[in-house]
Amino acid sequence: MNPTTMATVNALIEIGVFTFKSIKAVQNGDKTPDEIRAEWSVITVKLDDAWVAWEAAGLDND
């Protein structure tokens, strides 16, 4: 698997893990939805980096 694909897969896995942890944290009362939204910006940066690498490798779907 090339590094671009790995970066994309890792970003998608991180989104999934973030989602499950966020749901549990809100359900348990450990975090508010606003706290989760604030943390989401960190995840989006990683996803943006993965998309940049994907497009730079010529793998976009356009």
N, C-alpha and C positions, 0 to 999 in steps of 0.2 A: 504494500500500500504506500503510495507516495505521500510526502509530507503535507501537501495541500489537502488531500482526502483525510488524512489523520487529523489535521487541525479542524476540519469541518465536523468529523465524527465526534471529536472531543468536545467541540462547542455544543453540539446537539445533546450529547450525554450530560453535559453540565447544565443545560436548560432543563432536562428531565429531572435531574437530582434537585436542582433549585426548586422546581415546581413541587415535588413531593415534600421536601423539607419545609417549604413555605406554607403549604396547606396544613401540615401537621402543627407548625408553630402557631398559626392563626387559630386552629381548632383548640389547641391547648392553652391559648391565651398568652403565649410567650411573646408574641409580636402582633402588632396591628397591621392592617392592610397598608397603611401609609409607610410603615417601616419596611415592609416587603417591597413596595414600589421604589423606595430609595435604594434598596440593594439591587434592584433589577438593572440599574444603570451599569453596574460592574459587569453583569452578564452580557448586556448588549454590546459593550466594547469588545469583548472576546468574540462574539458572533460577527461583529463588523470586521474584525481582523481576519476571521476565517473566510468571509465573503471576498475580501480584498485579495487574499491569497488565491482563492478559487478562480476569481476573474483574471488575475495576473497569469495564471496557468492556462488561460484560454478555455476554461471549463464552464463558462456561463451558458445559460439556456436560451440566449437571444438568437 
